[in-house]
Amino acid sequence: MTADGSAAVAARIAIPRDFNAASDLIDRNLAAGRDDKLAFVDDRTSLTYAQLAERVDRAAGALRRLGVQPEQRIVLCMLDTVDFPVAFLGAIKAGIVPVPVNTLLTAGDYEFMLRDSRAKALIVADALYEKIAPALATQPALEHVIVAGAAPAGRLSFATLQADAPAKTRAAATTCDDICFWLYSSGSTGAPKGAMHLHSHLTLTAELYAKPVLGIRESDVVYSAAKLFFAYGLGNALTFPMAVGATSVLLAERPTPVSVVRMLREKKPTIFYGVPTLYAALLASADLPKRGELALRRCVSAGEALPEDIGKRWTERLGVEILDGIGSTEMLHIFLSNRPGEVRYGTTGVPVPGYDIRLVDDEGKPVKDGEIGELQVAGPTSAAGYWNNRGKSRETFLGAWTRSGDKYMRDAQGYYTYGGRTDDMLKVSGMYVSPFEVEAALMSHAEVLEAAVIGRADEQQLIKPKAYVVLKPGYNGSPALAETLQAHVKARLAPYKYPRWIEFVGDLPKTATGKIQRFKLRERDRN
């Protein structure tokens, strides 16, 4: 199948020209008589599909009353509660472009995203308000700060705005090719990039992956440990269940083994989405139930490659396969996946129908089976480009093809096996970490002269950052200093980015022009 084959498969999915993604996801459930069916359940409350429809209409109307116009952006810094789908779908129904952002970032990250997106409004969870507040004072485009939960003095209440808005709101006259929402994607260098997705993309991910590959159905209860602000979590816990009328259970707190096991026991999900780091942690937990004690029928992994041993041990323990797959912010969701009953642990499976995969060498020429090449994907959910970043858009989006940034190998049976990143980016707990960002944080310490960060596999064969550090003259490395540097990084970056190991060295390998040769450090680490 060629790239044209993807278009042929997508063409069989009837998406009209006049199309609003929020209306589509809501109206299909009301038309199917699911008014009283639970749509979302969080730690404190729940919404039926009828209640969700009204809340979305009220949110859309409230944003319009504030003067936020179609195609303008609104940043969502929100926890996984029922407020997230209300805000996300409400903005889309009004023709406004929601931009969900990672809740684990710093005020500096939020300052950039608010400024870069030129957001007219921000909806932020009350628990996150103090974190984002320092970024708000210098935003020239930001007109409204709306707080979900207890609003501080002088800030708008999301609940009050909805209560005062009309119960019915007409959907904006959008098309399937209009920009629907953005998701920020990190790069190996520079600032995050706003990947722009269309109204058709949400439905297409459900029709191409969730229904035929995952096999999601109306009777399912789903729980995604990956949060809604991720492309992975957005499909898992919002698009996919709404596409079939299933129920999504949400957890606002961090997904630790204790909290996840509680969700699996109490909420009885039939589909669970995780990342390899979490599966490894769950397997190491004494609280993990045994085979037959849970309601699970499907488990999914993405975000980073799933080690073969973890997959096998999970299936032995619980009797349920993990469908390992790969997606990206740029492609919105999984485009390469294992299939139920056909899982081959250690591989990422085969292409999802509707997506084409090619592996190319450094010159862009196809590689043979058994050889490593850069994975490129063609499919109907590819982002329209990066906002206000023509250079990166031209590097990533090559006509019908999108560069994944990953190295893969295909075997004779058509299964794909992960071979690493094409750049120096790391995937830690399913989230990208830029070595340059960690290095900069380390070098902001008074005793550090230089630093280089690489990925190292831990005892579970999951990648974590390791730092090689050169100290300034007069300072000596010690375990105590290593701990100090780790705390230094944690105080400046999201905690998951800190180096798990620090090795003090006299110098770093460099090219003639002074660039650090990280591949030599990786070779050293393996030897």
C-alpha positions as CSV (number, residue, x, y, z in Angstrom):
1,M,0.0,0.0,0.0
2,T,1.3,3.5,-0.9
3,A,0.5,6.8,0.8
4,D,-2.5,7.0,-1.5
5,G,-3.8,3.9,0.1
6,S,-4.2,5.8,3.4
7,A,-6.4,8.3,1.7
8,A,-8.5,5.5,0.2
9,V,-9.1,4.0,3.6
10,A,-9.9,7.4,5.2
11,A,-12.2,8.2,2.3
12,R,-14.4,5.3,3.2
13,I,-15.1,7.1,6.6
14,A,-17.8,9.5,5.8
15,I,-17.0,12.9,7.3
16,P,-19.0,15.7,5.8
17,R,-17.5,19.0,4.7
18,D,-19.6,20.9,7.3
19,F,-18.5,19.3,10.5
20,N,-17.9,20.2,14.2
21,A,-16.0,17.6,16.1
22,A,-17.7,18.4,19.5
23,S,-21.2,18.2,18.0
24,D,-20.3,14.9,16.3
25,L,-19.1,13.2,19.5
26,I,-22.1,14.4,21.6
27,D,-24.9,14.2,19.1
28,R,-24.2,10.6,18.1
29,N,-24.7,9.5,21.7
30,L,-27.9,11.5,22.2
31,A,-29.2,10.1,18.9
32,A,-28.4,6.6,20.1
33,G,-30.6,7.1,23.2
34,R,-27.7,7.3,25.7
35,D,-28.9,10.4,27.5
36,D,-28.8,8.6,30.9
37,K,-25.6,6.6,30.2
38,L,-22.6,7.7,32.2
39,A,-20.0,9.5,30.0
40,F,-17.4,10.6,32.5
41,V,-16.8,9.7,36.2
42,D,-14.1,11.5,38.3
43,D,-13.1,11.5,41.9
44,R,-16.0,13.7,43.0
45,T,-18.8,13.6,40.4
46,S,-20.1,12.2,37.2
47,L,-21.8,13.3,34.0
48,T,-24.3,11.4,31.8
49,Y,-24.2,12.0,28.1
50,A,-27.2,14.4,28.5
51,Q,-25.6,16.3,31.3
52,L,-22.4,16.5,29.3
53,A,-24.2,17.9,26.3
54,E,-25.8,20.7,28.5
55,R,-22.5,21.5,30.2
56,V,-20.7,21.7,26.9
57,D,-23.4,24.0,25.5
58,R,-23.1,26.2,28.6
59,A,-19.3,26.3,28.4
60,A,-19.5,27.2,24.7
61,G,-22.0,30.0,25.4
62,A,-20.0,31.3,28.3
63,L,-16.8,31.6,26.2
64,R,-18.8,33.5,23.5
65,R,-20.2,35.9,26.1
66,L,-16.7,36.7,27.1
67,G,-16.0,37.7,23.6
68,V,-13.6,34.9,22.6
69,Q,-14.0,34.5,18.9
70,P,-13.9,31.5,16.6
71,E,-10.3,30.5,15.7
72,Q,-8.8,32.3,18.7
73,R,-7.0,30.1,21.1
74,I,-7.8,29.2,24.7
75,V,-5.2,27.4,26.9
76,L,-6.4,24.6,29.2
77,C,-4.2,23.8,32.2
78,M,-6.5,21.2,33.8
79,L,-6.5,18.0,35.8
80,D,-8.3,14.9,34.7
81,T,-11.8,15.7,36.0
82,V,-15.1,16.1,34.2
83,D,-14.3,19.8,33.8
84,F,-11.7,18.9,31.1
85,P,-14.0,17.4,28.5
86,V,-16.6,20.2,29.2
87,A,-14.0,22.9,28.6
88,F,-12.3,21.1,25.6
89,L,-15.5,20.2,23.8
90,G,-17.2,23.5,24.8
91,A,-14.4,25.5,23.1
92,I,-14.6,23.3,20.0
93,K,-18.3,23.6,19.7
94,A,-17.9,27.4,19.8
95,G,-15.3,27.3,17.0
96,I,-12.6,28.3,19.5
97,V,-9.3,26.4,19.5
98,P,-8.5,24.7,22.8
99,V,-4.8,24.1,23.6
100,P,-4.4,21.6,26.5
101,V,-1.0,21.8,28.1
102,N,1.0,19.5,30.3
103,T,0.2,20.1,34.0
104,L,3.8,19.1,35.1
105,L,5.6,22.0,33.6
106,T,7.1,25.2,35.0
107,A,5.9,28.8,35.0
108,G,8.4,29.5,32.3
109,D,7.0,26.8,30.1
110,Y,3.5,28.2,30.6
111,E,4.7,31.8,29.9
112,F,6.0,30.7,26.5
113,M,2.9,28.7,25.5
114,L,0.5,31.4,26.5
115,R,2.5,34.0,24.6
116,D,3.2,31.8,21.6
117,S,-0.4,30.7,21.2
118,R,-1.7,34.3,21.8
119,A,-4.4,32.8,23.9
120,K,-7.3,35.0,24.7
121,A,-8.4,33.0,27.7
122,L,-7.0,30.4,30.1
123,I,-9.0,27.8,32.0
124,V,-6.9,26.5,34.9
125,A,-7.7,24.0,37.7
126,D,-7.7,25.6,41.1
127,A,-5.0,23.2,42.3
128,L,-2.7,24.4,39.5
129,Y,-3.4,28.2,39.7
130,E,-0.5,29.1,41.9
131,K,1.9,27.3,39.6
132,I,0.8,29.1,36.5
133,A,0.1,32.5,38.1
134,P,3.6,33.9,37.7
135,A,3.2,33.5,33.9
136,L,0.1,35.6,33.7
137,A,1.2,39.1,34.3
138,T,3.1,39.6,31.1
139,Q,0.7,38.1,28.5
140,P,-0.3,40.8,26.0
141,A,-3.1,38.7,24.4
142,L,-4.6,37.1,27.5
143,E,-7.9,38.7,28.5
144,H,-9.6,36.2,30.8
145,V,-8.4,33.8,33.5
146,I,-11.0,31.3,34.4
147,V,-10.5,28.9,37.3
148,A,-12.2,25.5,37.5
149,G,-12.9,24.9,41.2
150,A,-12.4,27.6,43.9
151,A,-11.6,30.8,42.1
152,P,-9.2,33.3,43.8
153,A,-10.4,36.8,44.2
154,G,-10.5,38.7,41.0
155,R,-10.6,35.6,38.8
156,L,-13.6,34.1,36.9
157,S,-15.2,30.9,38.1
158,F,-15.8,28.2,35.4
159,A,-18.8,26.9,37.3
160,T,-20.4,30.3,37.6
161,L,-19.8,31.2,34.0
162,Q,-21.6,27.9,33.0
163,A,-24.5,28.5,35.4
164,D,-25.1,31.9,33.9
165,A,-24.9,30.8,30.3
166,P,-27.8,29.4,28.2
167,A,-28.5,25.7,28.3
168,K,-28.5,25.4,24.5
169,T,-25.9,26.8,22.2
170,R,-25.6,26.5,18.4
171,A,-22.4,24.9,17.1
172,A,-20.0,27.1,15.2
173,A,-20.1,26.6,11.4
174,T,-16.8,24.8,11.2
175,T,-15.6,22.4,8.5
176,C,-13.8,19.1,8.7
177,D,-10.6,20.9,7.6
178,D,-10.8,23.8,10.1
179,I,-8.2,23.9,12.9
180,C,-9.9,22.2,15.9
181,F,-7.2,22.1,18.7
182,W,-3.5,22.3,19.3
183,L,-1.1,20.1,21.2
184,Y,2.4,21.3,22.1
185,S,5.2,18.9,21.1
186,S,8.7,19.2,22.5
187,G,11.7,19.2,20.2
188,S,15.3,18.2,20.6
189,T,16.3,21.9,20.7
190,G,14.4,25.1,21.1
191,A,10.9,25.8,22.4
192,P,7.9,23.6,22.2
193,K,5.9,23.5,18.9
194,G,2.1,23.9,18.6
195,A,0.9,21.0,16.4
196,M,-2.4,22.0,14.8
197,H,-5.1,19.4,14.4
198,L,-8.3,19.4,12.4
199,H,-11.9,18.8,13.3
200,S,-11.8,15.5,11.3
201,H,-8.9,14.1,13.3
202,L,-10.7,13.1,16.5
203,T,-13.2,11.0,14.6
204,L,-10.6,9.5,12.3
205,T,-8.4,8.2,15.2
206,A,-11.5,6.5,16.6
207,E,-12.6,5.0,13.3
208,L,-9.1,3.8,12.3
209,Y,-7.6,2.6,15.5
210,A,-10.1,2.5,18.5
211,K,-12.9,0.5,16.8
212,P,-11.2,-1.9,14.4
213,V,-7.8,-2.5,16.3
214,L,-8.6,-1.9,19.9
215,G,-12.1,-3.1,19.6
216,I,-13.7,-0.6,22.0
217,R,-17.4,-1.0,22.5
218,E,-20.3,0.7,24.2
219,S,-20.2,-1.6,27.2
220,D,-16.6,-0.7,28.0
221,V,-15.4,1.3,31.0
222,V,-12.0,2.8,30.2
223,Y,-9.3,4.2,32.4
224,S,-6.2,5.9,31.0
225,A,-3.2,6.6,33.3
226,A,-1.9,8.8,30.5
227,K,-3.5,12.2,31.1
228,L,-6.0,14.0,28.8
229,F,-3.5,16.7,27.9
230,F,-1.4,14.1,26.1
231,A,-2.4,13.1,22.5
232,Y,-2.4,9.5,23.8
233,G,-4.6,10.2,26.8
234,L,-7.0,12.5,24.8
235,G,-7.9,9.6,22.5
236,N,-7.9,7.0,25.3
237,A,-10.2,8.8,27.7
238,L,-12.2,11.2,25.6
239,T,-12.5,10.6,21.9
240,F,-12.6,6.8,21.9
241,P,-15.2,6.2,24.7
242,M,-17.4,9.0,23.3
243,A,-17.1,7.5,19.8
244,V,-19.0,4.4,20.9
245,G,-20.9,5.5,24.0
246,A,-18.6,3.9,26.6
247,T,-17.8,5.3,30.1
248,S,-14.5,7.0,30.9
249,V,-13.2,7.1,34.5
250,L,-10.8,9.9,35.4
251,L,-8.2,10.3,38.1
252,A,-7.0,13.8,38.9
253,E,-4.0,12.7,41.0
254,R,-0.7,11.3,39.8
255,P,-1.0,7.7,38.6
256,T,1.1,5.8,41.2
257,P,0.9,2.0,41.6
258,V,-1.3,2.6,44.6
259,S,-3.7,5.0,42.9
260,V,-3.9,2.9,39.7
261,V,-4.6,-0.3,41.6
262,R,-7.3,1.5,43.5
263,M,-8.9,2.6,40.2
264,L,-8.6,-0.9,38.7
265,R,-10.3,-2.5,41.7
266,E,-13.0,0.2,42.5
267,K,-13.9,1.4,39.0
268,K,-13.6,-2.0,37.3
269,P,-12.4,-0.7,33.9
270,T,-12.4,-3.1,31.1
271,I,-9.8,-1.2,29.1
272,F,-6.6,0.2,30.7
273,Y,-4.1,2.4,29.0
274,G,-0.6,2.8,30.5
275,V,3.0,3.4,29.7
276,P,5.9,0.8,30.2
277,T,7.3,2.6,33.2
278,L,3.9,2.3,35.0
279,Y,3.4,-1.4,33.9
280,A,6.9,-2.1,35.4
281,A,6.0,-0.3,38.6
282,L,2.7,-2.1,38.9
283,L,4.4,-5.5,38.4
284,A,6.7,-4.6,41.3
285,S,3.8,-3.6,43.5
286,A,2.6,-6.1,46.2
287,D,-0.9,-4.6,45.7
288,L,-1.3,-5.7,42.1
289,P,-4.3,-8.1,41.9
290,K,-3.9,-11.6,40.4
291,R,-5.5,-13.2,37.4
292,G,-9.3,-13.1,37.5
293,E,-9.6,-10.4,40.2
294,L,-10.1,-7.5,37.7
295,A,-12.5,-6.7,34.9
296,L,-9.8,-6.0,32.3
297,R,-10.1,-7.3,28.8
298,R,-7.7,-5.0,27.0
299,C,-4.5,-3.2,28.0
300,V,-2.6,-0.8,25.8
301,S,0.9,0.7,26.0
302,A,2.4,3.6,24.2
303,G,4.7,6.6,24.8
304,E,7.9,4.5,24.8
305,A,8.8,1.0,23.6
306,L,7.5,-1.8,25.8
307,P,10.2,-4.2,26.9
308,E,9.4,-7.8,26.1
309,D,9.9,-9.0,29.6
310,I,7.3,-6.5,31.0
311,G,4.7,-7.6,28.5
312,K,5.2,-11.3,29.1
313,R,5.1,-10.9,32.9
314,W,2.0,-8.8,32.8
315,T,0.1,-11.4,30.7
316,E,1.3,-14.2,33.0
317,R,0.1,-12.3,36.1
318,L,-3.2,-11.0,34.8
319,G,-4.1,-13.1,31.8
320,V,-4.5,-10.0,29.6
321,E,-2.3,-9.0,26.7
322,I,-0.7,-5.5,26.4
323,L,-1.2,-4.1,22.9
324,D,2.0,-2.1,22.4
325,G,1.8,0.7,19.9
326,I,3.4,3.9,18.8
327,G,1.7,7.2,18.0
328,S,2.8,10.8,18.2
329,T,1.5,14.3,18.9
330,E,1.9,15.1,15.2
331,M,-0.2,12.0,14.2
332,L,-2.6,12.4,17.2
333,H,-2.7,8.7,18.2
334,I,-1.5,5.2,17.5
335,F,-0.6,4.3,13.9
336,L,1.5,1.2,14.5
337,S,0.2,-1.5,16.8
338,N,0.0,-5.0,18.0
339,R,-3.4,-6.7,17.5
340,P,-5.5,-8.7,20.0
341,G,-4.6,-12.4,19.8
342,E,-1.5,-11.6,17.6
343,V,0.7,-9.8,20.1
344,R,4.5,-10.2,19.5
345,Y,6.2,-8.8,22.6
346,G,9.4,-6.9,21.7
347,T,7.8,-5.4,18.6
348,T,5.4,-2.5,18.0
349,G,3.3,-4.6,15.7
350,V,2.1,-3.7,12.3
351,P,0.6,-0.6,10.6
352,V,-2.9,0.5,11.6
353,P,-5.2,0.3,8.5
354,G,-5.4,3.8,7.0
355,Y,-1.7,4.5,7.8
356,D,1.3,3.8,5.6
357,I,4.8,3.3,7.1
358,R,8.2,3.5,5.3
359,L,11.7,3.2,6.7
360,V,14.4,5.2,5.0
361,D,18.1,5.7,5.4
362,D,19.9,9.0,5.9
363,E,19.6,9.8,2.2
364,G,15.8,9.2,2.2
365,K,16.1,5.9,0.4
366,P,14.0,2.8,1.5
367,V,15.9,0.2,3.6
368,K,15.5,-3.5,3.3
369,D,13.7,-5.7,5.8
370,G,16.1,-6.4,8.7
371,E,17.8,-3.0,8.4
372,I,17.3,0.0,10.6
373,G,15.8,3.1,9.1
374,E,14.0,6.3,10.1
375,L,10.2,5.6,10.5
376,Q,8.0,7.9,8.5
377,V,4.2,7.7,8.5
378,A,1.5,8.8,6.1
379,G,-2.1,9.1,7.3
380,P,-5.2,11.3,7.5
381,T,-4.6,12.5,11.0
382,S,-1.3,14.2,10.4
383,A,-1.2,17.7,11.9
384,A,-1.6,20.6,9.5
385,G,1.8,21.9,10.7
386,Y,3.4,23.7,13.6
387,W,2.0,27.1,14.5
388,N,4.2,29.9,13.5
389,N,7.2,27.6,12.9
390,R,7.7,27.1,9.1
391,G,11.2,25.7,9.5
392,K,10.3,22.9,11.8
393,S,7.1,22.2,9.8
394,R,9.2,21.7,6.6
395,E,11.6,19.4,8.5
396,T,8.8,17.2,9.9
397,F,6.0,17.2,7.4
398,L,7.2,16.0,4.0
399,G,4.1,16.1,1.8
400,A,2.0,13.1,2.7
401,W,4.7,11.8,5.0
402,T,5.5,12.8,8.6
403,R,8.8,12.1,10.2
404,S,8.5,10.3,13.5
405,G,12.0,10.9,14.8
406,D,12.3,7.1,15.6
407,K,14.5,4.4,14.2
408,Y,12.8,1.1,13.4
409,M,13.4,-2.2,11.7
410,R,10.8,-4.4,9.9
411,D,11.1,-8.1,9.8
412,A,9.9,-10.5,7.0
413,Q,6.5,-10.9,8.6
414,G,5.9,-7.1,8.6
415,Y,6.4,-6.5,12.3
416,Y,8.2,-3.4,13.4
417,T,10.8,-3.3,16.2
418,Y,12.0,0.0,17.8
419,G,15.6,0.9,17.4
420,G,16.0,4.2,19.2
421,R,15.6,7.9,18.5
422,T,17.0,9.7,15.4
423,D,18.1,12.6,17.6
424,D,19.2,12.8,21.2
425,M,15.7,13.1,22.6
426,L,14.8,10.8,25.5
427,K,11.4,9.2,26.3
428,V,11.0,9.1,30.1
429,S,7.8,7.7,31.5
430,G,6.2,8.3,28.1
431,M,7.2,12.0,28.0
432,Y,10.0,13.5,25.9
433,V,13.0,14.9,27.7
434,S,15.5,17.2,26.0
435,P,19.1,16.5,27.0
436,F,19.9,20.1,26.3
437,E,17.3,21.3,28.8
438,V,18.7,19.1,31.6
439,E,22.2,20.0,30.8
440,A,21.4,23.7,31.0
441,A,19.8,23.2,34.4
442,L,22.9,21.3,35.6
443,M,25.2,24.0,34.3
444,S,23.3,26.7,36.2
445,H,24.8,25.2,39.4
446,A,27.8,27.2,40.6
447,E,30.1,24.1,40.7
448,V,29.3,22.7,37.3
449,L,31.4,23.6,34.2
450,E,29.9,21.2,31.6
451,A,27.3,18.5,31.4
452,A,26.1,16.0,28.9
453,V,22.9,13.9,29.2
454,I,22.2,10.6,27.6
455,G,19.6,7.9,28.0
456,R,20.4,4.8,30.1
457,A,18.2,1.7,30.6
458,D,17.3,1.0,34.3
459,E,16.8,-2.5,35.7
460,Q,13.4,-2.7,34.0
461,Q,15.1,-1.7,30.6
462,L,13.3,1.6,30.7
463,I,15.1,4.8,29.6
464,K,16.0,7.4,32.2
465,P,18.4,10.4,32.0
466,K,22.1,9.9,33.0
467,A,24.4,12.9,33.3
468,Y,28.1,13.2,32.8
469,V,29.3,16.2,34.7
470,V,32.6,18.2,34.5
471,L,33.1,20.3,37.6
472,K,34.8,23.7,37.8
473,P,38.4,23.7,39.1
474,G,38.7,23.3,42.8
475,Y,35.6,21.1,43.2
476,N,35.4,17.4,43.6
477,G,32.6,14.9,42.8
478,S,30.9,13.0,45.6
479,P,27.7,11.2,46.2
480,A,26.5,14.1,48.3
481,L,27.2,16.5,45.4
482,A,25.4,14.2,43.0
483,E,22.3,14.4,45.2
484,T,22.6,18.1,45.4
485,L,22.7,18.4,41.6
486,Q,19.7,16.1,41.3
487,A,17.7,18.3,43.7
488,H,19.0,21.4,41.7
489,V,17.5,20.0,38.5
490,K,14.2,19.1,40.2
491,A,13.8,22.6,41.4
492,R,14.1,24.0,37.9
493,L,12.5,21.5,35.7
494,A,9.5,19.1,35.8
495,P,10.6,16.4,38.3
496,Y,10.6,13.5,35.8
497,K,13.4,15.1,33.9
498,Y,16.1,14.9,36.6
499,P,19.1,12.6,36.0
500,R,18.8,9.3,37.8
501,W,22.6,8.8,37.6
502,I,25.4,11.4,37.7
503,E,29.0,10.5,36.8
504,F,31.7,13.0,37.3
505,V,34.3,13.1,34.6
506,G,37.4,15.2,33.7
507,D,36.2,16.1,30.2
508,L,33.6,15.4,27.6
509,P,34.2,13.9,24.1
510,K,33.7,16.6,21.4
511,T,34.0,17.2,17.7
512,A,36.5,19.6,16.2
513,T,33.9,22.4,16.3
514,G,33.2,21.8,20.0
515,K,30.0,19.8,19.8
516,I,29.5,17.1,22.4
517,Q,29.6,13.6,21.0
518,R,26.9,11.9,22.9
519,F,27.2,8.7,20.9
520,K,30.6,8.2,22.5
521,L,29.1,8.6,25.9
522,R,26.4,6.1,25.1
523,E,29.1,3.7,23.9
524,R,31.1,4.2,27.1
525,D,28.0,3.6,29.1
526,R,27.3,0.3,27.4
527,N,30.9,-0.9,28.0
